[in-house]
Amino acid sequence: ITKGTDLSAGRAVGLCACLAGTLLQDPTYTGRMYNWPEVSLLVAFIIVVAVGALFGLINGLIISKLNVPPFIATLGTQTIIYGICLVFTDAQPVGKFKDSYNNFVNGTWFSVKGGFPGIPYLLAWAVIFGLFFWFLYNKTTHGKYMYAIGGNENAAEVSGVNTARTKIIIYVTAGMMYAIAGYLLAPKGGGANSGSGMGYELEAIAGCTIGGVSTTGGIGTVGGVLVGVLVFELLKIVLQFLGVNPYYNYIVQGLVIVTAVAMDIRKYVAKK
């Protein structure tokens, strides 16, 4: 919405997945990465979200206070976060999580043995955060500020919008969401490693562009993004069912991004 592309997303997800995994490894597992005191799911969640918010704050400060373009700023923090993750894990996988952690993420409601598979807990997370961000974007002053900055940042600032503070809040919120994604990703994938989350920023860009978020700024809806993500995931599932080599997914992602952005730019030029 604000014309900022965050390239650190995937690496932040990966680091937070590894952090959550080490905090919530089975205490009886002899191959634990760190012999830390046992913590609850909630305490681990708070720690992971705090780490994600810290990296989001760093991104926000670099972009808003040093006026570094978001693409360049997050490219730098992406590399830094990846390096931290490699040092933290020593490039080793993290696995064997506590049963409570696995059940919290991979559990279902209303499942019937041999029948209805149930409603995944992950779907509930998606609905909750979808509704939260719909409210944030459409019913709050902060949401209006985001659209104003995306439409014309100079005009927004002249109108009294504290653009620096708003952008910092945006990137801190994003960092917290990357952390939550990492927290959910570790047990979903059965483990975590320094490569977890790699390329997620590309999928995020693809989902947004398919969902109607304009690269020119100020245009886009949360509902559109959710539909874009759904369409993109369905596309990958279809390719999988057709037996297409999964490596072609990257080619499809690139084509989707280029096509969607090209169409958006054509619409923008036509309007001008």
Backbone as CSV, one residue per row, in Angstrom:
resi,resn,N_x,N_y,N_z,CA_x,CA_y,CA_z,C_x,C_y,C_z
1,ILE,0.830,-1.203,0.000,0.000,0.000,0.000,0.867,1.257,0.000
2,THR,1.980,1.221,0.729,2.847,2.401,0.831,4.012,2.359,-0.148
3,LYS,3.955,1.465,-1.110,5.007,1.312,-2.128,6.308,0.755,-1.554
4,GLY,6.253,0.134,-0.392,7.445,-0.447,0.214,7.457,-1.960,0.038
5,THR,8.545,-2.502,-0.503,8.680,-3.945,-0.681,9.651,-4.484,0.363
6,ASP,9.167,-5.371,1.241,9.986,-5.901,2.323,10.603,-7.234,1.912
7,LEU,11.886,-7.211,1.587,12.568,-8.422,1.150,13.082,-9.263,2.320
8,SER,12.948,-8.767,3.537,13.446,-9.519,4.696,12.418,-10.504,5.238
9,ALA,11.228,-10.531,4.654,10.124,-11.320,5.204,10.480,-12.793,5.373
10,GLY,10.934,-13.428,4.300,11.203,-14.859,4.350,12.265,-15.233,5.361
11,ARG,13.339,-14.466,5.401,14.418,-14.764,6.335,13.989,-14.527,7.782
12,ALA,13.147,-13.513,8.005,12.634,-13.265,9.356,11.752,-14.423,9.801
13,VAL,10.930,-14.926,8.898,10.103,-16.095,9.204,10.992,-17.284,9.576
14,GLY,12.046,-17.502,8.791,12.942,-18.618,9.048,13.638,-18.524,10.393
15,LEU,14.149,-17.338,10.722,14.825,-17.154,12.012,13.860,-17.398,13.165
16,CYS,12.643,-16.857,13.050,11.658,-17.016,14.121,11.200,-18.470,14.237
17,ALA,11.137,-19.181,13.123,10.795,-20.605,13.166,11.870,-21.377,13.925
18,CYS,13.133,-21.064,13.655,14.242,-21.739,14.344,14.253,-21.383,15.830
19,LEU,13.977,-20.116,16.138,13.951,-19.691,17.537,12.822,-20.390,18.288
20,ALA,11.625,-20.403,17.696,10.493,-21.083,18.332,10.787,-22.569,18.502
21,GLY,11.424,-23.170,17.483,11.746,-24.582,17.544,12.704,-24.922,18.670
22,THR,13.726,-24.091,18.861,14.696,-24.361,19.931,14.075,-24.153,21.307
23,LEU,13.168,-23.199,21.417,12.508,-22.942,22.701,11.536,-24.058,23.075
24,LEU,10.954,-24.703,22.060,9.892,-25.673,22.314,10.263,-27.086,21.875
25,GLN,11.566,-27.386,21.857,11.984,-28.754,21.613,11.606,-29.640,22.805
26,ASP,11.360,-30.897,22.509,11.029,-31.857,23.557,12.170,-31.902,24.580
27,PRO,11.877,-31.620,25.858,12.958,-31.591,26.869,13.642,-32.946,27.064
28,THR,12.997,-34.041,26.632,13.602,-35.366,26.782,14.455,-35.747,25.577
29,TYR,14.450,-34.905,24.571,15.200,-35.189,23.340,16.691,-34.977,23.580
30,THR,17.471,-35.999,23.343,18.913,-35.919,23.622,19.658,-35.005,22.654
31,GLY,19.029,-34.733,21.497,19.692,-33.900,20.495,19.255,-32.451,20.524
32,ARG,18.786,-31.977,21.675,18.347,-30.576,21.787,19.476,-29.637,21.396
33,MET,19.121,-28.578,20.658,20.148,-27.658,20.193,20.706,-26.824,21.337
34,TYR,19.820,-26.330,22.220,20.251,-25.545,23.379,19.572,-26.111,24.620
35,ASN,20.313,-26.234,25.661,19.764,-26.775,26.907,19.121,-25.656,27.728
36,TRP,18.138,-24.996,27.117,17.455,-23.896,27.785,16.389,-24.425,28.745
37,PRO,16.025,-23.621,29.744,14.930,-24.029,30.637,13.639,-24.201,29.827
38,GLU,12.820,-25.125,30.271,11.566,-25.379,29.567,10.624,-24.189,29.745
39,VAL,10.002,-23.755,28.654,9.066,-22.626,28.695,7.729,-23.064,28.110
40,SER,6.687,-22.311,28.435,5.351,-22.613,27.925,5.205,-22.114,26.496
41,LEU,4.129,-22.533,25.830,3.860,-22.079,24.467,3.691,-20.570,24.424
42,LEU,3.031,-20.012,25.442,2.772,-18.568,25.473,4.065,-17.782,25.634
43,VAL,4.931,-18.212,26.547,6.200,-17.495,26.766,7.051,-17.538,25.500
44,ALA,7.122,-18.717,24.867,7.880,-18.836,23.621,7.290,-17.924,22.547
45,PHE,5.967,-17.867,22.485,5.288,-17.011,21.508,5.668,-15.551,21.715
46,ILE,5.642,-15.098,22.965,5.974,-13.699,23.276,7.418,-13.384,22.904
47,ILE,8.333,-14.304,23.210,9.749,-14.096,22.881,9.940,-13.984,21.373
48,VAL,9.324,-14.897,20.641,9.474,-14.913,19.183,8.891,-13.648,18.564
49,VAL,7.713,-13.237,19.013,7.078,-12.024,18.478,7.914,-10.793,18.803
50,ALA,8.517,-10.757,19.999,9.377,-9.620,20.380,10.586,-9.532,19.452
51,VAL,11.175,-10.678,19.112,12.323,-10.681,18.197,11.902,-10.191,16.812
52,GLY,10.749,-10.668,16.339,10.252,-10.207,15.042,9.984,-8.712,15.038
53,ALA,9.398,-8.198,16.129,9.116,-6.768,16.235,10.411,-5.955,16.238
54,LEU,11.459,-6.496,16.860,12.749,-5.793,16.898,13.311,-5.603,15.489
55,PHE,13.280,-6.654,14.687,13.780,-6.525,13.316,12.869,-5.615,12.491
56,GLY,11.579,-5.643,12.761,10.666,-4.725,12.085,10.967,-3.282,12.448
57,LEU,11.284,-3.065,13.724,11.642,-1.716,14.186,12.907,-1.234,13.487
58,ILE,13.886,-2.124,13.346,15.131,-1.756,12.662,14.837,-1.363,11.218
59,ASN,14.024,-2.154,10.539,13.631,-1.803,9.166,12.942,-0.449,9.117
60,GLY,11.992,-0.250,10.027,11.237,0.999,10.037,12.102,2.214,10.288
61,LEU,13.057,2.103,11.209,13.948,3.226,11.515,14.864,3.547,10.343
62,ILE,15.403,2.507,9.702,16.289,2.731,8.557,15.536,3.420,7.425
63,ILE,14.298,2.976,7.195,13.520,3.501,6.074,12.992,4.905,6.368
64,SER,12.487,5.122,7.587,11.841,6.400,7.884,12.812,7.482,8.341
65,LYS,13.862,7.093,9.074,14.779,8.085,9.619,15.997,8.327,8.719
66,LEU,16.485,7.275,8.077,17.652,7.428,7.200,17.261,7.595,5.738
67,ASN,15.956,7.480,5.459,15.419,7.655,4.104,16.034,6.691,3.085
68,VAL,16.360,5.500,3.560,16.851,4.460,2.646,15.646,3.808,1.981
69,PRO,15.653,3.635,0.652,14.517,2.988,-0.012,14.232,1.619,0.600
70,PRO,12.954,1.274,0.802,12.607,-0.007,1.450,13.250,-1.211,0.786
71,PHE,13.334,-1.203,-0.531,13.908,-2.341,-1.257,15.352,-2.582,-0.820
72,ILE,16.126,-1.504,-0.726,17.541,-1.614,-0.360,17.695,-1.916,1.128
73,ALA,16.927,-1.213,1.962,17.027,-1.406,3.412,16.728,-2.847,3.802
74,THR,15.640,-3.387,3.264,15.248,-4.749,3.640,16.113,-5.801,2.949
75,LEU,16.739,-5.440,1.836,17.703,-6.353,1.222,18.892,-6.540,2.163
76,GLY,19.322,-5.437,2.788,20.419,-5.515,3.743,20.040,-6.294,4.995
77,THR,18.867,-5.995,5.560,18.456,-6.706,6.779,18.150,-8.168,6.485
78,GLN,17.703,-8.462,5.275,17.486,-9.859,4.886,18.775,-10.662,5.040
79,THR,19.866,-10.107,4.524,21.157,-10.792,4.597,21.643,-10.897,6.038
80,ILE,21.451,-9.836,6.818,21.857,-9.846,8.223,21.095,-10.915,8.997
81,ILE,19.777,-10.964,8.806,18.951,-11.937,9.522,19.343,-13.358,9.135
82,TYR,19.621,-13.573,7.868,20.043,-14.905,7.424,21.353,-15.304,8.088
83,GLY,22.279,-14.351,8.178,23.548,-14.622,8.846,23.347,-14.955,10.314
84,ILE,22.475,-14.210,10.988,22.183,-14.477,12.398,21.590,-15.872,12.565
85,CYS,20.709,-16.249,11.655,20.076,-17.564,11.712,21.109,-18.677,11.532
86,LEU,22.036,-18.475,10.616,23.092,-19.466,10.398,23.971,-19.621,11.641
87,VAL,24.310,-18.491,12.258,25.121,-18.535,13.482,24.335,-19.191,14.621
88,PHE,23.071,-18.826,14.741,22.222,-19.325,15.829,22.036,-20.838,15.752
89,THR,21.835,-21.361,14.540,21.579,-22.796,14.370,22.819,-23.578,13.962
90,ASP,23.902,-22.871,13.642,25.095,-23.506,13.096,24.752,-24.316,11.849
91,ALA,23.750,-23.808,11.114,23.281,-24.439,9.873,22.763,-25.863,10.104
92,GLN,22.315,-26.142,11.346,21.786,-27.466,11.680,20.257,-27.391,11.786
93,PRO,19.560,-28.478,11.433,18.097,-28.480,11.541,17.637,-28.556,12.990
94,VAL,16.452,-28.023,13.242,15.838,-28.055,14.573,14.582,-28.911,14.482
95,GLY,14.464,-29.916,15.319,13.299,-30.792,15.251,12.917,-31.354,16.598
96,LYS,12.011,-32.351,16.565,11.513,-33.033,17.768,10.921,-32.028,18.758
97,PHE,9.774,-31.458,18.357,9.118,-30.473,19.204,8.201,-31.144,20.226
98,LYS,7.822,-30.368,21.225,6.899,-30.873,22.236,5.550,-31.199,21.596
99,ASP,4.895,-32.215,22.117,3.596,-32.618,21.562,2.583,-31.484,21.640
100,SER,2.631,-30.714,22.713,1.676,-29.603,22.877,1.849,-28.568,21.774
101,TYR,3.093,-28.345,21.363,3.382,-27.393,20.285,2.873,-27.924,18.949
102,ASN,3.152,-29.184,18.673,2.666,-29.794,17.431,1.145,-29.786,17.361
103,ASN,0.494,-30.137,18.479,-0.972,-30.185,18.499,-1.575,-28.794,18.355
104,PHE,-0.909,-27.788,18.940,-1.419,-26.416,18.879,-1.478,-25.901,17.443
105,VAL,-0.521,-26.303,16.628,-0.447,-25.817,15.251,-1.155,-26.749,14.272
106,ASN,-0.950,-28.053,14.429,-1.439,-29.011,13.436,-2.770,-29.663,13.792
107,GLY,-3.353,-29.258,14.933,-4.610,-29.863,15.355,-5.794,-29.424,14.505
108,THR,-6.918,-30.097,14.710,-8.153,-29.783,13.975,-9.343,-29.829,14.921
109,TRP,-10.403,-29.149,14.492,-11.689,-29.230,15.186,-12.635,-30.144,14.410
110,PHE,-13.509,-30.832,15.119,-14.615,-31.598,14.536,-14.165,-32.682,13.565
111,SER,-12.985,-33.224,13.764,-12.538,-34.301,12.869,-13.253,-35.600,13.228
112,VAL,-13.548,-36.404,12.214,-14.218,-37.687,12.397,-13.320,-38.764,11.823
113,LYS,-12.969,-39.733,12.646,-12.066,-40.789,12.199,-12.659,-41.535,11.011
114,GLY,-11.915,-41.558,9.911,-12.379,-42.232,8.709,-13.392,-41.427,7.914
115,GLY,-13.648,-40.188,8.343,-14.628,-39.356,7.643,-14.150,-37.935,7.467
116,PHE,-14.891,-36.976,8.049,-14.555,-35.562,7.911,-13.194,-35.275,8.530
117,PRO,-12.251,-34.693,7.758,-10.897,-34.479,8.282,-10.822,-33.386,9.340
118,GLY,-11.844,-32.567,9.453,-11.855,-31.518,10.463,-11.416,-30.163,9.927
119,ILE,-11.563,-29.158,10.765,-11.170,-27.789,10.413,-9.822,-27.492,11.063
120,PRO,-8.786,-27.218,10.274,-7.445,-26.998,10.845,-7.384,-25.741,11.709
121,TYR,-6.605,-25.812,12.766,-6.376,-24.631,13.599,-5.759,-23.498,12.775
122,LEU,-4.925,-23.854,11.802,-4.271,-22.830,10.987,-5.296,-21.981,10.231
123,LEU,-6.418,-22.593,9.864,-7.473,-21.827,9.193,-8.034,-20.763,10.130
124,ALA,-8.152,-21.118,11.415,-8.642,-20.141,12.398,-7.684,-18.964,12.504
125,TRP,-6.373,-19.239,12.506,-5.389,-18.150,12.533,-5.568,-17.243,11.315
126,ALA,-5.747,-17.845,10.152,-5.898,-17.058,8.924,-7.128,-16.156,9.004
127,VAL,-8.237,-16.698,9.497,-9.478,-15.919,9.607,-9.318,-14.791,10.615
128,ILE,-8.721,-15.102,11.762,-8.544,-14.089,12.819,-7.714,-12.924,12.324
129,PHE,-6.574,-13.223,11.698,-5.707,-12.132,11.253,-6.270,-11.432,10.019
130,GLY,-7.003,-12.157,9.200,-7.671,-11.512,8.066,-8.663,-10.459,8.544
131,LEU,-9.465,-10.823,9.544,-10.447,-9.883,10.099,-9.759,-8.717,10.813
132,PHE,-8.681,-9.031,11.547,-7.959,-7.979,12.263,-7.428,-6.930,11.297
133,PHE,-6.792,-7.382,10.213,-6.197,-6.419,9.289,-7.244,-5.724,8.428
134,TRP,-8.354,-6.400,8.176,-9.455,-5.699,7.489,-9.904,-4.524,8.349
135,PHE,-10.070,-4.755,9.650,-10.484,-3.680,10.559,-9.416,-2.584,10.615
136,LEU,-8.144,-2.988,10.713,-7.050,-2.017,10.809,-6.994,-1.118,9.578
137,TYR,-7.147,-1.708,8.405,-7.016,-0.947,7.165,-8.231,-0.067,6.886
138,ASN,-9.414,-0.520,7.310,-10.638,0.166,6.902,-11.301,1.011,7.983
139,LYS,-11.012,0.725,9.245,-11.756,1.376,10.318,-10.899,2.178,11.287
140,THR,-9.609,2.311,11.009,-8.743,3.038,11.941,-8.041,4.197,11.230
141,THR,-7.606,5.157,12.036,-6.850,6.290,11.497,-5.537,5.823,10.891
142,HIS,-4.906,4.843,11.531,-3.646,4.311,11.022,-3.828,3.763,9.607
143,GLY,-4.930,3.074,9.368,-5.208,2.548,8.035,-5.335,3.654,6.997
144,LYS,-6.014,4.716,7.365,-6.163,5.860,6.449,-4.806,6.503,6.165
145,TYR,-3.957,6.559,7.188,-2.618,7.125,6.995,-1.803,6.284,6.009
146,MET,-1.952,4.967,6.082,-1.206,4.099,5.168,-1.584,4.381,3.717
147,TYR,-2.876,4.481,3.471,-3.329,4.774,2.102,-2.886,6.164,1.664
148,ALA,-2.899,7.119,2.598,-2.475,8.489,2.263,-1.000,8.519,1.887
149,ILE,-0.164,7.795,2.637,1.269,7.741,2.341,1.503,7.088,0.995
150,GLY,0.782,6.031,0.715,0.928,5.348,-0.568,0.480,6.194,-1.738
151,GLY,-0.574,7.002,-1.519,-1.069,7.849,-2.591,-0.136,9.000,-2.905
152,ASN,0.311,9.698,-1.867,1.236,10.827,-2.036,1.820,11.154,-0.668
153,GLU,3.043,10.685,-0.436,3.639,10.846,0.890,3.857,12.306,1.256
154,ASN,4.283,13.123,0.313,4.512,14.547,0.600,3.211,15.244,0.975
155,ALA,2.153,14.944,0.240,0.853,15.542,0.544,0.354,15.087,1.910
156,ALA,0.592,13.806,2.234,0.166,13.288,3.532,0.893,14.009,4.670
157,GLU,2.184,14.239,4.480,2.972,14.907,5.522,2.524,16.348,5.697
158,VAL,2.252,17.029,4.596,1.773,18.416,4.669,0.410,18.477,5.359
159,SER,-0.372,17.400,5.196,-1.710,17.348,5.796,-1.678,17.015,7.284
160,GLY,-0.493,16.794,7.824,-0.392,16.552,9.258,-0.141,15.106,9.651
161,VAL,0.049,14.219,8.677,0.315,12.813,8.981,1.781,12.655,9.393
162,ASN,2.002,12.016,10.518,3.373,11.729,10.953,3.836,10.499,10.167
163,THR,4.395,10.745,8.999,4.731,9.644,8.091,5.818,8.734,8.657
164,ALA,6.788,9.313,9.355,7.878,8.502,9.917,7.329,7.520,10.951
165,ARG,6.513,8.020,11.863,5.951,7.147,12.904,5.050,6.081,12.290
166,THR,4.256,6.472,11.298,3.353,5.519,10.656,4.123,4.400,9.978
167,LYS,5.203,4.750,9.297,5.987,3.715,8.615,6.688,2.792,9.609
168,ILE,7.135,3.358,10.737,7.748,2.517,11.765,6.723,1.508,12.299
169,ILE,5.510,1.981,12.552,4.446,1.086,13.035,4.164,-0.002,12.002
170,ILE,4.157,0.371,10.738,3.902,-0.591,9.664,4.935,-1.710,9.685
171,TYR,6.208,-1.349,9.777,7.263,-2.368,9.703,7.369,-3.180,10.992
172,VAL,7.055,-2.566,12.131,7.017,-3.327,13.383,5.891,-4.357,13.330
173,THR,4.731,-3.922,12.844,3.601,-4.849,12.700,3.950,-5.988,11.750
174,ALA,4.604,-5.642,10.650,5.022,-6.669,9.687,5.978,-7.652,10.339
175,GLY,6.943,-7.139,11.111,7.901,-8.004,11.789,7.213,-8.957,12.758
176,MET,6.198,-8.469,13.448,5.442,-9.322,14.372,4.699,-10.421,13.612
177,MET,4.185,-10.083,12.455,3.476,-11.088,11.653,4.437,-12.133,11.089
178,TYR,5.638,-11.720,10.715,6.641,-12.693,10.263,6.974,-13.658,11.401
179,ALA,7.049,-13.117,12.625,7.355,-13.946,13.785,6.255,-14.971,14.032
180,ILE,5.010,-14.528,13.943,3.885,-15.449,14.140,3.892,-16.525,13.057
181,ALA,4.192,-16.110,11.821,4.285,-17.085,10.728,5.371,-18.116,11.007
182,GLY,6.528,-17.649,11.517,7.605,-18.573,11.846,7.219,-19.506,12.976
183,TYR,6.518,-18.983,13.968,6.054,-19.786,15.107,5.151,-20.918,14.629
184,LEU,4.318,-20.630,13.635,3.394,-21.636,13.103,4.066,-22.553,12.084
185,LEU,5.111,-22.049,11.445,5.750,-22.803,10.362,6.534,-24.013,10.869
186,ALA,7.218,-23.873,12.012,8.120,-24.932,12.478,7.409,-26.278,12.623
187,PRO,6.329,-26.363,13.418,5.664,-27.669,13.527,4.889,-28.056,12.271
188,LYS,4.440,-27.068,11.514,3.720,-27.374,10.270,4.632,-28.119,9.303
189,GLY,5.903,-27.718,9.244,6.852,-28.370,8.349,7.576,-29.543,8.992
190,GLY,7.263,-29.822,10.260,7.910,-30.918,10.947,9.312,-30.601,11.432
191,GLY,9.721,-29.372,11.308,11.058,-28.958,11.734,11.383,-27.598,11.146
192,ALA,12.541,-27.084,11.521,12.976,-25.777,11.018,14.472,-25.810,10.773
193,ASN,14.922,-24.965,9.859,16.353,-24.826,9.594,16.610,-23.444,9.008
194,SER,17.840,-23.151,8.721,18.192,-21.817,8.228,17.565,-21.511,6.874
195,GLY,17.112,-22.536,6.168,16.457,-22.315,4.873,14.959,-22.158,4.965
196,SER,14.392,-22.298,6.160,12.943,-22.146,6.329,12.507,-20.738,5.939
197,GLY,11.398,-20.653,5.238,10.863,-19.355,4.828,11.526,-18.751,3.607
198,MET,12.515,-19.439,3.041,13.218,-18.879,1.885,12.246,-18.677,0.720
199,GLY,12.253,-17.478,0.154,11.397,-17.171,-0.975,9.988,-16.752,-0.604
200,TYR,9.678,-16.700,0.705,8.324,-16.305,1.105,7.998,-14.875,0.682
201,GLU,9.033,-14.012,0.654,8.764,-12.626,0.236,8.279,-12.579,-1.210
202,LEU,8.768,-13.492,-2.055,8.312,-13.536,-3.447,6.855,-13.985,-3.526
203,GLU,6.510,-14.961,-2.689,5.122,-15.421,-2.666,4.199,-14.316,-2.141
204,ALA,4.695,-13.547,-1.179,3.902,-12.439,-0.653,3.663,-11.377,-1.728
205,ILE,4.717,-11.070,-2.477,4.588,-10.094,-3.566,3.603,-10.603,-4.612
206,ALA,3.711,-11.886,-4.954,2.810,-12.470,-5.941,1.369,-12.429,-5.450
207,GLY,1.151,-12.805,-4.178,-0.203,-12.783,-3.632,-0.802,-11.388,-3.643
208,CYS,0.020,-10.388,-3.312,-0.468,-9.001,-3.297,-0.787,-8.497,-4.704
209,THR,0.107,-8.771,-5.645,-0.120,-8.279,-7.006,-1.335,-8.952,-7.642
210,ILE,-1.499,-10.254,-7.407,-2.696,-10.944,-7.908,-3.945,-10.364,-7.252
211,GLY,-3.813,-9.999,-5.957,-4.960,-9.493,-5.206,-5.283,-8.035,-5.441
212,GLY,-4.567,-7.379,-6.343,-4.943,-6.023,-6.724,-4.216,-4.905,-6.003
213,VAL,-3.155,-5.219,-5.260,-2.358,-4.163,-4.619,-1.481,-3.513,-5.687
214,SER,-1.619,-2.208,-5.831,-0.902,-1.500,-6.881,0.519,-1.162,-6.456
215,THR,1.462,-1.384,-7.355,2.858,-1.012,-7.083,3.049,0.500,-7.074
216,THR,2.070,1.232,-7.587,2.155,2.695,-7.583,1.703,3.282,-6.248
217,GLY,1.161,2.431,-5.350,0.816,2.870,-4.006,-0.606,3.342,-3.833
218,GLY,-1.115,3.199,-2.597,-2.417,3.744,-2.241,-3.612,2.936,-2.685
219,ILE,-3.402,1.798,-3.344,-4.504,0.996,-3.855,-4.320,-0.448,-3.414
220,GLY,-5.394,-1.044,-2.887,-5.338,-2.433,-2.468,-6.242,-2.677,-1.272
221,THR,-6.710,-3.912,-1.123,-7.583,-4.271,-0.008,-7.095,-5.560,0.628
222,VAL,-7.415,-5.737,1.896,-7.037,-6.961,2.598,-7.760,-8.154,1.992
223,GLY,-9.050,-7.985,1.679,-9.806,-9.060,1.048,-9.194,-9.482,-0.277
224,GLY,-8.734,-8.505,-1.052,-8.093,-8.815,-2.323,-6.814,-9.597,-2.137
225,VAL,-6.024,-9.229,-1.105,-4.770,-9.938,-0.830,-5.055,-11.389,-0.432
226,LEU,-6.059,-11.590,0.418,-6.403,-12.951,0.843,-6.834,-13.804,-0.349
227,VAL,-7.617,-13.216,-1.257,-8.014,-13.934,-2.469,-6.791,-14.214,-3.337
228,GLY,-5.894,-13.231,-3.440,-4.674,-13.409,-4.230,-3.816,-14.546,-3.702
229,VAL,-3.674,-14.614,-2.377,-2.905,-15.700,-1.758,-3.571,-17.041,-2.039
230,LEU,-4.899,-17.077,-1.911,-5.642,-18.318,-2.158,-5.467,-18.783,-3.595
231,VAL,-5.586,-17.847,-4.543,-5.421,-18.185,-5.958,-4.017,-18.707,-6.221
232,PHE,-3.030,-18.060,-5.625,-1.636,-18.455,-5.834,-1.375,-19.852,-5.267
233,GLU,-1.912,-20.122,-4.072,-1.734,-21.446,-3.469,-2.460,-22.519,-4.275
234,LEU,-3.646,-22.196,-4.762,-4.386,-23.153,-5.593,-3.620,-23.458,-6.877
235,LEU,-2.977,-22.437,-7.420,-2.171,-22.638,-8.629,-1.047,-23.634,-8.364
236,LYS,-0.388,-23.512,-7.214,0.690,-24.449,-6.872,0.146,-25.857,-6.663
237,ILE,-1.029,-25.960,-6.031,-1.634,-27.272,-5.791,-2.009,-27.935,-7.109
238,VAL,-2.559,-27.148,-8.026,-2.930,-27.685,-9.344,-1.701,-28.212,-10.067
239,LEU,-0.620,-27.456,-10.047,0.614,-27.904,-10.690,1.118,-29.207,-10.063
240,GLN,0.943,-29.303,-8.734,1.376,-30.513,-8.032,0.538,-31.722,-8.461
241,PHE,-0.783,-31.533,-8.552,-1.662,-32.627,-8.955,-1.431,-33.034,-10.404
242,LEU,-0.996,-32.089,-11.214,-0.707,-32.396,-12.613,0.643,-33.095,-12.775
243,GLY,1.360,-33.229,-11.662,2.643,-33.906,-11.712,3.769,-33.060,-12.271
244,VAL,3.589,-31.735,-12.254,4.621,-30.837,-12.765,5.768,-30.771,-11.759
245,ASN,6.974,-30.762,-12.259,8.156,-30.652,-11.406,8.021,-29.422,-10.500
246,PRO,8.145,-29.593,-9.156,7.945,-28.458,-8.234,8.898,-27.301,-8.472
247,TYR,10.036,-27.557,-9.123,10.969,-26.470,-9.411,10.374,-25.460,-10.380
248,TYR,9.358,-25.886,-11.145,8.709,-24.963,-12.068,7.865,-23.930,-11.329
249,ASN,7.596,-24.177,-10.046,6.835,-23.203,-9.262,7.508,-21.835,-9.264
250,TYR,8.848,-21.841,-9.217,9.582,-20.575,-9.206,9.406,-19.830,-10.526
251,ILE,9.376,-20.574,-11.627,9.153,-19.951,-12.935,7.761,-19.343,-12.984
252,VAL,6.779,-20.088,-12.469,5.400,-19.596,-12.450,5.292,-18.354,-11.575
253,GLN,5.946,-18.375,-10.405,5.920,-17.206,-9.522,6.443,-15.966,-10.236
254,GLY,7.583,-16.118,-10.891,8.170,-14.981,-11.606,7.262,-14.455,-12.695
255,LEU,6.659,-15.348,-13.463,5.753,-14.940,-14.538,4.530,-14.220,-13.981
256,VAL,3.999,-14.750,-12.878,2.815,-14.132,-12.264,3.137,-12.720,-11.791
257,ILE,4.276,-12.562,-11.117,4.648,-11.239,-10.601,4.834,-10.240,-11.739
258,VAL,5.593,-10.633,-12.759,5.860,-9.728,-13.882,4.572,-9.366,-14.605
259,THR,3.717,-10.353,-14.853,2.458,-10.106,-15.565,1.541,-9.194,-14.777
260,ALA,1.389,-9.479,-13.477,0.486,-8.672,-12.648,0.971,-7.232,-12.536
261,VAL,2.280,-7.052,-12.334,2.829,-5.690,-12.215,2.719,-4.948,-13.539
262,ALA,2.967,-5.641,-14.650,2.866,-5.007,-15.970,1.438,-4.534,-16.229
263,MET,0.465,-5.365,-15.870,-0.942,-4.979,-16.061,-1.303,-3.795,-15.173
264,ASP,-0.774,-3.793,-13.949,-1.057,-2.683,-13.030,-0.472,-1.378,-13.561
265,ILE,0.767,-1.441,-14.069,1.411,-0.246,-14.605,0.654,0.272,-15.840
266,ARG,0.166,-0.633,-16.676,-0.605,-0.217,-17.859,-1.870,0.514,-17.445
267,LYS,-2.535,0.023,-16.381,-3.741,0.697,-15.903,-3.409,2.082,-15.368
268,TYR,-2.277,2.178,-14.665,-1.853,3.458,-14.081,-1.540,4.465,-15.186
269,VAL,-0.828,4.019,-16.213,-0.485,4.900,-17.339,-1.737,5.337,-18.083
270,ALA,-2.666,4.390,-18.263,-3.913,4.709,-18.975,-4.708,5.769,-18.224
271,LYS,-4.743,5.685,-16.877,-5.463,6.666,-16.091,-4.837,8.048,-16.216
272,LYS,-3.497,8.110,-16.236,-2.802,9.391,-16.368,-3.056,10.006,-17.740
